[in-house]
């Protein structure tokens, strides 16, 4: 697994929570959450697919305009960089992760 993190080297778009909410409402993106299964089960954005970073395989991403997210943005950037290294395009990542989403008062599913 790639463990380096360069916040200035994102090979994809950085989404703010409101922009991601709008993209999801328009069905224009596919949301992939790279947090671990226990984290995903506790709180998640409706419609997100879970592909944990601990076993992340870029070739397992669904087809389409994928936006990655995690809790704060570090793991989703790592996953995005892994995709870039594998030549698999990723459309974007949620800047600030699920924490930023929740700070904006946007809905999450729990349990």
N, C-alpha and C positions, 0 to 999 in steps of 0.2 A: 504494500500500500504506500502511496505517496504521502509523505508526512511534512513536506515543506509547505510554507504558506507565504505567498507574496501578495499582499492586498492590492498592489498596483498592477498586477499581471493578469487580471481577470480577462479571459478570452470571450466574454459574453456580456450581455446587458445586465445592468444592476437595477432591479425593480424596487421601488418603494412600496409599502403596503397598499396604499390606495390604488396605485397603478396595477398591482397584481390582482387586487379585488376586481377591478374593471375588466382585466384580461380574462379572469376566470368567469365572470358573468357573461362575457361575450363568447365563451368557449373557444378562445383563440390560443390557449396554452394548456399544457399538461403539467400538472404539479407533481414533483417527485421529492419526497421528504427523505433525507439521508440520516436522520436520527435513528437510534437503536429502537428495536421493536417495543420495549417497555416505555420509552419516551413517547413514541408514536401512539401507543394505546392510551396513555394518560391524557394527551391533548394533541389535536391535529386539525388541520384545515380540511373542511369537507371536500371530498373528491381527490385528495392527495393519495398517491401511491407510495408505499414504503419500500425503499431499497437501502438498507442500512450501510453506512460507510465501512463498517467492519468487514463486510463481505461484498462490497460494491464492485460490480462488473459493468463497465461502461456499455458493453454490448447488450446488456439486459434492459437498457432504457427503452421505453415505448417509442414508437414512431411519432413524430410530430414536433411541435415547438415546446420543448421541455424547459421548465423553470425549476431549478433546484432550491431546496431550503433545508435548514437545520434549526438549531435553537438560537444561535446568535450570528451565523454567517460564516464561521470558520470552516466547518466541515463541508458545507455546500460549495465553498470555493475550492477546497481540496478535491472534492468529487468533480467539479467542473474542470479543474486542471488535469485530473486523470483522464477525463473524456477528451480534452484537447490533445493530450499526449497520445491517445489511442486513435486520434483522427475522427472522433465521433462528435458531431456538433451538438452544442447545448445552446438554447436560446438565451437563457438568463438565470439569475439567482436572486433570491429575496434578500436585499441588503438589511442586515440586522436580524434576520431569521424570524422564527415564530415569536420571539420576545418583542420585536418591533411591531409585528402584526397585532399582538395582544395589547401593546401600549396604545395603539390607535383605536382600541375598542372594537376591533373586528372579531367576528364570531369564530369560535373553535368548538369542535366536538370533544367531549370528555368521556373517558371510560369505555 
